[in-house]
Amino acid sequence: MKKLLLLTTVLGLAATASGCTSYTSIDTEQVVQFEQDITSQYKHIDDVEMKYSPTTLHVQVRLDDKLSKEDHLISCIN
């Protein structure tokens, strides 16, 4: 019984760690166009990266270091 529980735990952890947490970068025409559109509209955006896993879509936006408080508030309102 203990061996079965240990085996189930190990297999469960292996499945969780390998399958659900791997990400794939997305680099299609639509994504490239979206990145160009958003970086042209908001000058303080340095980079946009999109990637997905089987259950989620991640959009990571990197901003300039020189973002002032006023610019930050304007970005939040828009």
Number of C-alpha atoms within 10 A of each C-alpha: 6 7 8 9 10 11 12 12 12 12 12 11 11 11 12 12 11 9 11 12 13 12 15 13 12 15 11 9 9 10 14 14 11 13 17 13 11 14 16 11 9 11 11 18 17 12 14 17 15 17 15 15 14 11 7 10 14 14 10 11 14 11 14 11 9 8 12 11 9 9 12 11 10 10 11 8 7 5
